[in-house]
Amino acid sequence: MTSARMAMGIAALLLTAALWGSNHVVLRSAHELMPLPAMAFWRWALALVILTPLAWPLIRRYREPLLDRRRDVALAGAIGVGLFSFLLLGGVYQSLALEVGMINATTPAWVALLAWSTGQNPTGWKGWAGLGLAFLGTVVILAKGSLAVLGALDIRLGNLWSLLAAMVFAWFSIRIKVLSKEIGALTLTVATAWAGLVAVMLPVYVLWLATGGAVLVYEAHDLRYAFSAVAYAGLGPALIGNVCYLFGVAVLGPQRAAAFIYLAPVFSAVLSVVWLGEVLQGFHFIGFVLIVSGLVMVNIDQRRSSMPPQQRGRRATAGTPRKTTDGGGLAS
């Protein structure tokens, strides 16, 4: 791999983190202007209108496995894209963008927990300790750093939606991992997005309109900003973000690419403070540090559990050079 290609992969993943982190901020900025069903539908409709022609050659290549697994793809899209979109938007519409970004960052921990519960991946003590830290960090944010808040259940409803969104996306990630053995990543992205749009977002949007809901905005003078928000959310995080992430995974591998996503809540927090004027408090910092520390421990445990048994017990001896893996020169 050339240094130029590696640099492009790193740049693509940094852009992905920035786009995904900014997604919560842009959606939050429009929550008083646009009804949730309209935002959910139009941002994905716009992204798919552009993304589908670009991915069409790959969709044709994977036509047979797509048809064979159409029920699995439809279910994954309905839950992992459709339901997830409403939970994510429910979070940013009813909570602070910086808190939503931090809670959504716990997704890898839920992936590890679900994988363990289905017997797909053993979890060692570091993994369990990491899950505990990530959960503790989430509780700190949910409770706003106060036991009194937790005891009185005075928790922002949006944060609960965000927690459910992280769990749903964790389930979706595991399903995608299974389906990607037969179908390419970009093809799966488009197919599941269409399933989510048609099966969930479109019916909810039609029902919203049928009950007298606004088509796009509550007030006509907000139309320009609404168009801008939909365009950014659809073309930025949904379209460019996914394409850049797939490119980064292809260049650096999924293990190293996933580490860059830890930066998404950092971008979200900075933009929330600068653009929305949200206040970053001490409990946000404590919760974020706990979550990231937990995710790092889970990541280390997963990498170790994926090694052959003889490699897990191997220890470098004095005077003996340590062997490295093929995927980026990390010491095994």
Secondary structure in CASP SS format (residue, H / E / C, confidence):
PFRMAT SS
TARGET T0000
AUTHOR 0000-0000-0000
METHOD secondary structure of the structure
MODEL  1
M C 1.00
T C 1.00
S H 1.00
A H 1.00
R H 1.00
M H 1.00
A H 1.00
M H 1.00
G H 1.00
I H 1.00
A H 1.00
A H 1.00
L H 1.00
L H 1.00
L H 1.00
T H 1.00
A H 1.00
A H 1.00
L H 1.00
W H 1.00
G H 1.00
S H 1.00
N H 1.00
H H 1.00
V H 1.00
V H 1.00
L H 1.00
R H 1.00
S H 1.00
A C 1.00
H C 1.00
E C 1.00
L C 1.00
M C 1.00
P C 1.00
L H 1.00
P H 1.00
A H 1.00
M H 1.00
A H 1.00
F H 1.00
W H 1.00
R H 1.00
W H 1.00
A H 1.00
L H 1.00
A H 1.00
L H 1.00
V H 1.00
I H 1.00
L H 1.00
T H 1.00
P H 1.00
L H 1.00
A H 1.00
W H 1.00
P H 1.00
L H 1.00
I H 1.00
R H 1.00
R H 1.00
Y C 1.00
R H 1.00
E H 1.00
P H 1.00
L H 1.00
L H 1.00
D H 1.00
R C 1.00
R H 1.00
R H 1.00
D H 1.00
V H 1.00
A H 1.00
L H 1.00
A H 1.00
G H 1.00
A H 1.00
I H 1.00
G H 1.00
V H 1.00
G H 1.00
L H 1.00
F H 1.00
S H 1.00
F H 1.00
L H 1.00
L H 1.00
L H 1.00
G H 1.00
G H 1.00
V H 1.00
Y H 1.00
Q H 1.00
S C 1.00
L C 1.00
A H 1.00
L H 1.00
E H 1.00
V H 1.00
G H 1.00
M H 1.00
I H 1.00
N H 1.00
A C 1.00
T C 1.00
T H 1.00
P H 1.00
A H 1.00
W H 1.00
V H 1.00
A H 1.00
L H 1.00
L H 1.00
A H 1.00
W H 1.00
S H 1.00
T C 1.00
G C 1.00
Q C 1.00
N C 1.00
P C 1.00
T C 1.00
G C 1.00
W H 1.00
K H 1.00
G H 1.00
W H 1.00
A H 1.00
G H 1.00
L H 1.00
G H 1.00
L H 1.00
A H 1.00
F H 1.00
L H 1.00
G H 1.00
T H 1.00
V H 1.00
V H 1.00
I H 1.00
L H 1.00
A C 1.00
K C 1.00
G C 1.00
S C 1.00
L H 1.00
A H 1.00
V H 1.00
L H 1.00
G H 1.00
A C 1.00
L C 1.00
D C 1.00
I C 1.00
R C 1.00
L H 1.00
G H 1.00
N H 1.00
L H 1.00
W H 1.00
S H 1.00
L H 1.00
L H 1.00
A H 1.00
A H 1.00
M H 1.00
V H 1.00
F H 1.00
A H 1.00
W H 1.00
F H 1.00
S H 1.00
I H 1.00
R H 1.00
I H 1.00
K H 1.00
V H 1.00
L H 1.00
S C 1.00
K C 1.00
E C 1.00
I C 1.00
G C 1.00
A H 1.00
L H 1.00
T H 1.00
L H 1.00
T H 1.00
V H 1.00
A H 1.00
T H 1.00
A H 1.00
W H 1.00
A H 1.00
G H 1.00
L H 1.00
V H 1.00
A H 1.00
V H 1.00
M H 1.00
L H 1.00
P H 1.00
V H 1.00
Y H 1.00
V H 1.00
L H 1.00
W H 1.00
L H 1.00
A H 1.00
T C 1.00
G C 1.00
G C 1.00
A C 1.00
V C 1.00
L C 1.00
V C 1.00
Y C 1.00
E C 1.00
A H 1.00
H H 1.00
D H 1.00
L H 1.00
R H 1.00
Y H 1.00
A H 1.00
F H 1.00
S H 1.00
A H 1.00
V H 1.00
A H 1.00
Y H 1.00
A H 1.00
G H 1.00
L H 1.00
G H 1.00
P H 1.00
A H 1.00
L H 1.00
I H 1.00
G H 1.00
N H 1.00
V H 1.00
C H 1.00
Y H 1.00
L H 1.00
F H 1.00
G H 1.00
V H 1.00
A H 1.00
V H 1.00
L H 1.00
G C 1.00
P H 1.00
Q H 1.00
R H 1.00
A H 1.00
A H 1.00
A H 1.00
F H 1.00
I H 1.00
Y H 1.00
L H 1.00
A H 1.00
P H 1.00
V H 1.00
F H 1.00
S H 1.00
A H 1.00
V H 1.00
L H 1.00
S H 1.00
V H 1.00
V H 1.00
W H 1.00
L H 1.00
G C 1.00
E C 1.00
V C 1.00
L C 1.00
Q C 1.00
G H 1.00
F H 1.00
H H 1.00
F H 1.00
I H 1.00
G H 1.00
F H 1.00
V H 1.00
L H 1.00
I H 1.00
V H 1.00
S H 1.00
G H 1.00
L H 1.00
V H 1.00
M H 1.00
V H 1.00
N H 1.00
I H 1.00
D H 1.00
Q H 1.00
R H 1.00
R H 1.00
S H 1.00
S C 1.00
M C 1.00
P C 1.00
P H 1.00
Q H 1.00
Q H 1.00
R H 1.00
G C 1.00
R C 1.00
R C 1.00
A C 1.00
T C 1.00
A C 1.00
G C 1.00
T C 1.00
P C 1.00
R C 1.00
K C 1.00
T E 1.00
T C 1.00
D C 1.00
G C 1.00
G C 1.00
G C 1.00
L C 1.00
A E 1.00
S C 1.00
END
